[in-house]
């Protein structure tokens, strides 16, 4: 029974109002990330005069390390205290971020703001994922994750585009970050007043599963990271996927600047990749429910590698636009499908913790990408960094092809 005495039911349609609200909330979460995509790399060069790529990417490193660790604890905390309190805490932490970016007198403030942004994203995005998995039930997880990630990364794209135009019209500060401040206030209000707890739905699904022993948090970590083939293959693919995104976030605007592109055109290029990524998940999420998970992930990783190779060789706005769109398609094939794999394999009793572990590895990719691409760019140049990441992405796709089995319930009902 719910708080209002209504019988809990699983399924997107049965929980449509609450599910739709959570989609909207995750769009606001994505918008908080999107406020930085175009403007912060330009702040680094034009306002703070940073020159070394590794040092410039310290804000991506700070974000990635913080978000990865927070993802891990978000799953554990949501199992212990409930989903809504964790989501609410994430929004409280979001409020100072745009203010710090507006008032930052030094680059240290930008790095500190990204520590808070990592906390915000780890708590809010992880929790909205867990809550949608709770509500959707086993048969439509791909659709649920497609809608969740489409909303989040669609908002990243729209906000990157809008902030690019705001920066071109009104300057790099404060106008672009006022949008982020509005997102934080709205997200906090919606969560506080309208979002309802979903932990009861996970308990309902758990009662429908074959009984099995509860796993400790340490066991869940080992199971998701190494021991279980599908979960561990998903974890490494998630890490490499966000390694790509760390590269795109931190270095692509600088690469485009070296070609003489205007701020508004850089905003378009910064937006096209997450825009296609976001919208594409409306197709790839439900497609994974129909076709299965494994082959969609493998093909998506290989397509990302091809797109990165094209970015490394291109030198015109049109070529980069096409390559960014292809990178978005490949990422859309992978992103919701990897989350669906975790939902397929992990038992409801420890699924939130497994999602947290997966997202620990996945968003650790931001930190790995910042360190790796920054170091390679400092030694061999920007394009060499893109080539290295393309090769790693191709290798990750091959690992999925070899190690992962099909996890969709229609094809695989006896998951460990």
RAZI-V565263 format. One record per residue. N is the residue number from 1. PHI is phi in whole degrees, 0 to 359 (* if undefined). NEAR is the number of other ideal C-beta (glycine too) atoms within 8 Angstrom. D_CENTER is the distance of its C-alpha to the mean C-alpha in whole Angstrom. Layout:
# RAZI-V565263
n=N phi=PHI near=NEAR d_center=D_CENTER
n=N phi=PHI near=NEAR d_center=D_CENTER
This chain:
# RAZI-V565263
n=1 phi=* near=5 d_center=33
n=2 phi=274 near=9 d_center=30
n=3 phi=298 near=5 d_center=32
n=4 phi=273 near=4 d_center=33
n=5 phi=84 near=5 d_center=35
n=6 phi=272 near=6 d_center=33
n=7 phi=287 near=5 d_center=33
n=8 phi=286 near=9 d_center=29
n=9 phi=226 near=6 d_center=28
n=10 phi=267 near=12 d_center=25
n=11 phi=123 near=11 d_center=23
n=12 phi=296 near=11 d_center=22
n=13 phi=295 near=5 d_center=25
n=14 phi=292 near=7 d_center=26
n=15 phi=236 near=13 d_center=24
n=16 phi=300 near=8 d_center=23
n=17 phi=297 near=6 d_center=24
n=18 phi=291 near=11 d_center=21
n=19 phi=298 near=14 d_center=19
n=20 phi=297 near=8 d_center=19
n=21 phi=299 near=11 d_center=19
n=22 phi=293 near=14 d_center=15
n=23 phi=298 near=12 d_center=14
n=24 phi=296 near=10 d_center=16
n=25 phi=298 near=15 d_center=14
n=26 phi=289 near=15 d_center=11
n=27 phi=297 near=12 d_center=12
n=28 phi=294 near=14 d_center=13
n=29 phi=301 near=17 d_center=10
n=30 phi=297 near=17 d_center=8
n=31 phi=299 near=15 d_center=12
n=32 phi=299 near=16 d_center=12
n=33 phi=286 near=13 d_center=9
n=34 phi=295 near=15 d_center=11
n=35 phi=298 near=16 d_center=15
n=36 phi=262 near=12 d_center=14
n=37 phi=300 near=16 d_center=13
n=38 phi=268 near=18 d_center=17
n=39 phi=274 near=14 d_center=19
n=40 phi=297 near=11 d_center=18
n=41 phi=301 near=13 d_center=19
n=42 phi=286 near=14 d_center=22
n=43 phi=303 near=13 d_center=23
n=44 phi=303 near=13 d_center=23
n=45 phi=278 near=12 d_center=26
n=46 phi=273 near=6 d_center=28
n=47 phi=261 near=8 d_center=28
n=48 phi=259 near=9 d_center=28
n=49 phi=66 near=5 d_center=29
n=50 phi=286 near=9 d_center=27
n=51 phi=241 near=5 d_center=28
n=52 phi=286 near=8 d_center=26
n=53 phi=295 near=14 d_center=23
n=54 phi=298 near=11 d_center=22
n=55 phi=291 near=9 d_center=23
n=56 phi=302 near=15 d_center=21
n=57 phi=276 near=15 d_center=18
n=58 phi=299 near=11 d_center=19
n=59 phi=289 near=16 d_center=17
n=60 phi=291 near=15 d_center=13
n=61 phi=299 near=12 d_center=15
n=62 phi=299 near=13 d_center=16
n=63 phi=298 near=14 d_center=12
n=64 phi=296 near=19 d_center=11
n=65 phi=297 near=12 d_center=14
n=66 phi=293 near=14 d_center=14
n=67 phi=295 near=15 d_center=10
n=68 phi=301 near=18 d_center=11
n=69 phi=295 near=10 d_center=14
n=70 phi=293 near=14 d_center=13
n=71 phi=306 near=15 d_center=11
n=72 phi=299 near=12 d_center=14
n=73 phi=285 near=10 d_center=16
n=74 phi=298 near=17 d_center=14
n=75 phi=296 near=17 d_center=15
n=76 phi=295 near=12 d_center=19
n=77 phi=295 near=10 d_center=19
n=78 phi=289 near=15 d_center=18
n=79 phi=289 near=9 d_center=21
n=80 phi=276 near=5 d_center=24
n=81 phi=250 near=6 d_center=23
n=82 phi=106 near=8 d_center=22
n=83 phi=284 near=13 d_center=18
n=84 phi=299 near=10 d_center=20
n=85 phi=300 near=9 d_center=21
n=86 phi=292 near=15 d_center=17
n=87 phi=298 near=16 d_center=16
n=88 phi=296 near=11 d_center=19
n=89 phi=299 near=9 d_center=19
n=90 phi=298 near=17 d_center=15
n=91 phi=287 near=14 d_center=17
n=92 phi=300 near=8 d_center=20
n=93 phi=293 near=12 d_center=18
n=94 phi=290 near=16 d_center=16
n=95 phi=303 near=11 d_center=20
n=96 phi=287 near=9 d_center=21
n=97 phi=301 near=15 d_center=18
n=98 phi=296 near=13 d_center=19
n=99 phi=294 near=10 d_center=23
n=100 phi=294 near=13 d_center=23
n=101 phi=292 near=17 d_center=21
n=102 phi=292 near=10 d_center=24
n=103 phi=264 near=7 d_center=27
n=104 phi=306 near=10 d_center=26
n=105 phi=273 near=4 d_center=29
n=106 phi=211 near=6 d_center=28
n=107 phi=296 near=11 d_center=24
n=108 phi=301 near=6 d_center=24
n=109 phi=294 near=12 d_center=23
n=110 phi=295 near=15 d_center=20
n=111 phi=297 near=11 d_center=19
n=112 phi=297 near=10 d_center=20
n=113 phi=298 near=14 d_center=18
n=114 phi=283 near=14 d_center=15
n=115 phi=296 near=11 d_center=16
n=116 phi=295 near=13 d_center=16
n=117 phi=297 near=16 d_center=13
n=118 phi=297 near=16 d_center=11
n=119 phi=298 near=13 d_center=13
n=120 phi=301 near=15 d_center=12
n=121 phi=292 near=16 d_center=9
n=122 phi=297 near=19 d_center=9
n=123 phi=285 near=15 d_center=12
n=124 phi=280 near=16 d_center=11
n=125 phi=291 near=13 d_center=8
n=126 phi=301 near=17 d_center=9
n=127 phi=289 near=14 d_center=12
n=128 phi=295 near=14 d_center=12
n=129 phi=299 near=13 d_center=10
n=130 phi=300 near=16 d_center=13
n=131 phi=294 near=12 d_center=16
n=132 phi=289 near=15 d_center=15
n=133 phi=298 near=15 d_center=16
n=134 phi=303 near=12 d_center=19
n=135 phi=285 near=16 d_center=20
n=136 phi=286 near=14 d_center=20
n=137 phi=78 near=9 d_center=22
n=138 phi=285 near=8 d_center=22
n=139 phi=277 near=7 d_center=23
n=140 phi=236 near=11 d_center=20
n=141 phi=294 near=15 d_center=17
n=142 phi=299 near=17 d_center=15
n=143 phi=298 near=12 d_center=16
n=144 phi=300 near=15 d_center=15
n=145 phi=288 near=19 d_center=11
n=146 phi=298 near=16 d_center=12
n=147 phi=295 near=14 d_center=13
n=148 phi=299 near=16 d_center=10
n=149 phi=286 near=14 d_center=7
n=150 phi=297 near=15 d_center=10
n=151 phi=297 near=14 d_center=11
n=152 phi=296 near=15 d_center=8
n=153 phi=277 near=15 d_center=8
n=154 phi=297 near=14 d_center=11
n=155 phi=291 near=16 d_center=12
n=156 phi=303 near=15 d_center=10
n=157 phi=293 near=16 d_center=13
n=158 phi=299 near=12 d_center=15
n=159 phi=291 near=17 d_center=15
n=160 phi=299 near=15 d_center=15
n=161 phi=292 near=14 d_center=18
n=162 phi=295 near=10 d_center=20
n=163 phi=294 near=17 d_center=20
n=164 phi=298 near=17 d_center=21
n=165 phi=291 near=10 d_center=24
n=166 phi=298 near=11 d_center=24
n=167 phi=295 near=16 d_center=25
n=168 phi=294 near=9 d_center=27
n=169 phi=273 near=6 d_center=29
n=170 phi=241 near=5 d_center=29
n=171 phi=102 near=5 d_center=28
n=172 phi=291 near=9 d_center=25
n=173 phi=218 near=10 d_center=26
n=174 phi=263 near=6 d_center=26
n=175 phi=309 near=10 d_center=25
n=176 phi=299 near=15 d_center=21
n=177 phi=273 near=15 d_center=20
n=178 phi=295 near=10 d_center=22
n=179 phi=297 near=14 d_center=20
n=180 phi=297 near=15 d_center=17
n=181 phi=296 near=11 d_center=20
n=182 phi=295 near=8 d_center=21
n=183 phi=301 near=14 d_center=17
n=184 phi=296 near=15 d_center=18
n=185 phi=295 near=9 d_center=21
n=186 phi=292 near=9 d_center=20
n=187 phi=298 near=15 d_center=17
n=188 phi=297 near=13 d_center=20
n=189 phi=293 near=8 d_center=23
n=190 phi=298 near=13 d_center=21
n=191 phi=294 near=13 d_center=20
n=192 phi=297 near=7 d_center=23
n=193 phi=266 near=6 d_center=25
n=194 phi=247 near=6 d_center=24
n=195 phi=289 near=12 d_center=21
n=196 phi=246 near=8 d_center=23
n=197 phi=294 near=8 d_center=22
n=198 phi=241 near=12 d_center=21
n=199 phi=300 near=11 d_center=22
n=200 phi=296 near=9 d_center=26
n=201 phi=291 near=12 d_center=24
n=202 phi=296 near=13 d_center=23
n=203 phi=295 near=9 d_center=26
n=204 phi=298 near=10 d_center=28
n=205 phi=295 near=13 d_center=26
n=206 phi=299 near=10 d_center=27
n=207 phi=292 near=6 d_center=30
n=208 phi=270 near=5 d_center=30
n=209 phi=269 near=9 d_center=29
n=210 phi=298 near=3 d_center=32
n=211 phi=299 near=3 d_center=32
n=212 phi=207 near=6 d_center=31
n=213 phi=292 near=3 d_center=31
n=214 phi=291 near=5 d_center=28
n=215 phi=261 near=10 d_center=26
n=216 phi=287 near=6 d_center=26
n=217 phi=298 near=8 d_center=23
n=218 phi=296 near=6 d_center=24
n=219 phi=294 near=8 d_center=25
n=220 phi=298 near=13 d_center=21
n=221 phi=299 near=10 d_center=20
n=222 phi=295 near=9 d_center=22
n=223 phi=295 near=12 d_center=22
n=224 phi=285 near=14 d_center=18
n=225 phi=276 near=11 d_center=18
n=226 phi=225 near=5 d_center=22
n=227 phi=288 near=6 d_center=24
n=228 phi=272 near=9 d_center=23
n=229 phi=302 near=8 d_center=22
n=230 phi=291 near=14 d_center=20
n=231 phi=296 near=16 d_center=17
n=232 phi=289 near=13 d_center=18
n=233 phi=296 near=12 d_center=17
n=234 phi=295 near=15 d_center=14
n=235 phi=296 near=14 d_center=13
n=236 phi=290 near=11 d_center=14
n=237 phi=294 near=16 d_center=13
n=238 phi=298 near=14 d_center=9
n=239 phi=299 near=13 d_center=11
n=240 phi=292 near=13 d_center=12
n=241 phi=302 near=18 d_center=9
n=242 phi=280 near=15 d_center=8
n=243 phi=301 near=17 d_center=11
n=244 phi=301 near=16 d_center=12
n=245 phi=292 near=12 d_center=9
n=246 phi=299 near=18 d_center=11
n=247 phi=298 near=15 d_center=14
n=248 phi=297 near=10 d_center=13
n=249 phi=294 near=12 d_center=12
n=250 phi=273 near=17 d_center=15
n=251 phi=248 near=17 d_center=18
n=252 phi=301 near=12 d_center=18
n=253 phi=301 near=13 d_center=19
n=254 phi=290 near=13 d_center=22
n=255 phi=300 near=12 d_center=23
n=256 phi=291 near=12 d_center=23
n=257 phi=296 near=11 d_center=25
n=258 phi=296 near=7 d_center=28
n=259 phi=272 near=9 d_center=28
n=260 phi=84 near=4 d_center=30
n=261 phi=286 near=9 d_center=27
n=262 phi=286 near=6 d_center=27
n=263 phi=298 near=10 d_center=25
n=264 phi=294 near=9 d_center=24
n=265 phi=290 near=10 d_center=24
n=266 phi=298 near=15 d_center=21
n=267 phi=299 near=16 d_center=20
n=268 phi=298 near=11 d_center=20
n=269 phi=292 near=16 d_center=19
n=270 phi=292 near=15 d_center=16
n=271 phi=270 near=15 d_center=15
n=272 phi=295 near=13 d_center=16
n=273 phi=297 near=15 d_center=13
n=274 phi=292 near=16 d_center=10
n=275 phi=294 near=14 d_center=13
n=276 phi=293 near=14 d_center=14
n=277 phi=304 near=16 d_center=11
n=278 phi=295 near=19 d_center=10
n=279 phi=294 near=10 d_center=14
n=280 phi=298 near=14 d_center=14
n=281 phi=291 near=17 d_center=12
n=282 phi=294 near=10 d_center=15
n=283 phi=264 near=9 d_center=17
n=284 phi=288 near=16 d_center=16
n=285 phi=301 near=19 d_center=15
n=286 phi=294 near=12 d_center=18
n=287 phi=297 near=10 d_center=20
n=288 phi=291 near=16 d_center=18
n=289 phi=289 near=12 d_center=20
n=290 phi=267 near=6 d_center=23
n=291 phi=265 near=6 d_center=23
n=292 phi=104 near=12 d_center=21
n=293 phi=263 near=16 d_center=18
n=294 phi=302 near=12 d_center=19
n=295 phi=290 near=8 d_center=21
n=296 phi=294 near=15 d_center=18
n=297 phi=293 near=18 d_center=16
n=298 phi=301 near=13 d_center=18
n=299 phi=296 near=11 d_center=19
n=300 phi=296 near=17 d_center=16
n=301 phi=295 near=18 d_center=15
n=302 phi=292 near=12 d_center=19
n=303 phi=293 near=12 d_center=18
n=304 phi=301 near=16 d_center=16
n=305 phi=299 near=14 d_center=18
n=306 phi=297 near=11 d_center=21
n=307 phi=297 near=14 d_center=19
n=308 phi=296 near=17 d_center=19
n=309 phi=298 near=11 d_center=22
n=310 phi=294 near=12 d_center=23
n=311 phi=298 near=14 d_center=21
n=312 phi=294 near=10 d_center=23
n=313 phi=262 near=7 d_center=27
n=314 phi=283 near=9 d_center=26
n=315 phi=211 near=5 d_center=28
n=316 phi=232 near=7 d_center=28
n=317 phi=301 near=9 d_center=26
n=318 phi=296 near=6 d_center=26
n=319 phi=296 near=10 d_center=25
n=320 phi=293 near=12 d_center=22
n=321 phi=297 near=11 d_center=21
n=322 phi=296 near=9 d_center=22
n=323 phi=296 near=13 d_center=20
n=324 phi=298 near=14 d_center=17
n=325 phi=295 near=11 d_center=17
n=326 phi=296 near=12 d_center=18
n=327 phi=298 near=17 d_center=15
n=328 phi=294 near=16 d_center=13
n=329 phi=298 near=14 d_center=15
n=330 phi=298 near=17 d_center=14
n=331 phi=291 near=16 d_center=10
n=332 phi=297 near=17 d_center=11
n=333 phi=294 near=14 d_center=14
n=334 phi=265 near=14 d_center=11
n=335 phi=298 near=14 d_center=8
n=336 phi=289 near=16 d_center=10
n=337 phi=290 near=17 d_center=13
n=338 phi=297 near=16 d_center=11
n=339 phi=296 near=16 d_center=10
n=340 phi=296 near=17 d_center=14
n=341 phi=301 near=15 d_center=15
n=342 phi=299 near=15 d_center=15
n=343 phi=296 near=13 d_center=16
n=344 phi=295 near=15 d_center=19
n=345 phi=270 near=12 d_center=20
n=346 phi=286 near=12 d_center=20
n=347 phi=290 near=9 d_center=23
n=348 phi=306 near=10 d_center=22
n=349 phi=294 near=8 d_center=24
n=350 phi=231 near=12 d_center=21
n=351 phi=295 near=14 d_center=18
n=352 phi=301 near=12 d_center=16
n=353 phi=291 near=13 d_center=17
n=354 phi=294 near=16 d_center=16
n=355 phi=301 near=17 d_center=12
n=356 phi=298 near=15 d_center=13
n=357 phi=293 near=15 d_center=14
n=358 phi=303 near=16 d_center=12
n=359 phi=288 near=18 d_center=8
n=360 phi=301 near=12 d_center=11
n=361 phi=292 near=14 d_center=12
n=362 phi=300 near=15 d_center=8
n=363 phi=278 near=14 d_center=7
n=364 phi=298 near=13 d_center=11
n=365 phi=300 near=18 d_center=10
n=366 phi=301 near=19 d_center=10
n=367 phi=292 near=13 d_center=13
n=368 phi=298 near=12 d_center=15
n=369 phi=296 near=18 d_center=14
n=370 phi=296 near=15 d_center=16
n=371 phi=293 near=11 d_center=19
n=372 phi=293 near=12 d_center=19
n=373 phi=292 near=19 d_center=19
n=374 phi=296 near=17 d_center=21
n=375 phi=295 near=9 d_center=23
n=376 phi=295 near=11 d_center=24
n=377 phi=296 near=14 d_center=24
n=378 phi=294 near=8 d_center=27
n=379 phi=272 near=6 d_center=29
n=380 phi=243 near=6 d_center=29
n=381 phi=109 near=6 d_center=27
n=382 phi=298 near=11 d_center=24
n=383 phi=292 near=9 d_center=24
n=384 phi=297 near=11 d_center=25
n=385 phi=298 near=17 d_center=22
n=386 phi=295 near=16 d_center=20
n=387 phi=298 near=11 d_center=22
n=388 phi=299 near=11 d_center=22
n=389 phi=294 near=15 d_center=18
n=390 phi=299 near=13 d_center=19
n=391 phi=295 near=9 d_center=21
n=392 phi=297 near=10 d_center=19
n=393 phi=295 near=17 d_center=17
n=394 phi=298 near=11 d_center=20
n=395 phi=297 near=8 d_center=21
n=396 phi=297 near=13 d_center=18
n=397 phi=299 near=17 d_center=18
n=398 phi=292 near=9 d_center=22
n=399 phi=298 near=11 d_center=21
n=400 phi=299 near=15 d_center=19
n=401 phi=300 near=9 d_center=22
n=402 phi=273 near=6 d_center=25
n=403 phi=263 near=9 d_center=23
n=404 phi=280 near=16 d_center=21
n=405 phi=257 near=7 d_center=23
n=406 phi=289 near=9 d_center=23
n=407 phi=248 near=15 d_center=21
n=408 phi=301 near=13 d_center=22
n=409 phi=305 near=8 d_center=24
n=410 phi=294 near=5 d_center=27
n=411 phi=257 near=7 d_center=27
n=412 phi=215 near=11 d_center=26
n=413 phi=261 near=4 d_center=28
n=414 phi=249 near=4 d_center=29
n=415 phi=301 near=8 d_center=26
n=416 phi=300 near=4 d_center=27
